Amino acid sequence: MSHNVRTTAQPAARTAVTRILLLLPPLALGVAALILLVVSPFSWGAAEVLNAPAWMPPVLGALTALGGLAVALYSLRKTLRTTRGDFEVFTLQLVFGVLMFISGAAMLVSLAVQLPDPSLYTRFLDENGEYTLSPLGFFVVSLVMGAFNIGWVWAGAYLYSHAVADMEPNRISRRSPTEVDGVGQLLRERR
């Protein structure tokens, strides 16, 4: 009897460990997004070199951070739902998703490090000390780059969240023993 208990407890423990490991990449992205969100206000006025409004860097940082946080929360929610019961993992999709999560988290952390630094904005000055972009151009380019990066991570999150498949029967696959399987009956008659 104890032998049965031990064998049923081991897969459950392995499943719990696997579930925790599957939650780490979205959590890492969420932590990186929170770091950027916390650091964003400290970039107030950092782009004055470009004659940009003082609010521009914090708003760009916060928008990018909120996008990353939305992706992380979506992935966490989907992974938690899927791993509630028995589940299987598709390795190739999982690897691509993890790589995209890591690259997204690295992007958010590097942005959090560079956003408050005024030397970041001096890169937009040419050798004569004039800016190559207008403040509006800087805002639009930064917004498009942030949206592209968050979109890239969102694609990875989609792959990642579909790399884990729920093995529990859903409401469509649950049938009572007396219920007739019409499609199965048609297929048997065709043979």
Secondary structure, 3 states (H helix, E strand, C coil): CHHHHHHHHHHHHHHHHHHHHHHHHHHHHHHHHHHHHHHHHHHCCCCHHHCCCCCHHHHHHHHHHHHHHHHHHHHHHHHHHHCCCCEEECHHHHHHHHHHHHHHHHHHHHHHHHCCCHHHHHHHECCCCCECCCHHHHHHHHHHHHHHHHHHHHHHHHHHHCCEEECCCCCCCCCCCCCCCHHHHHHHHHC
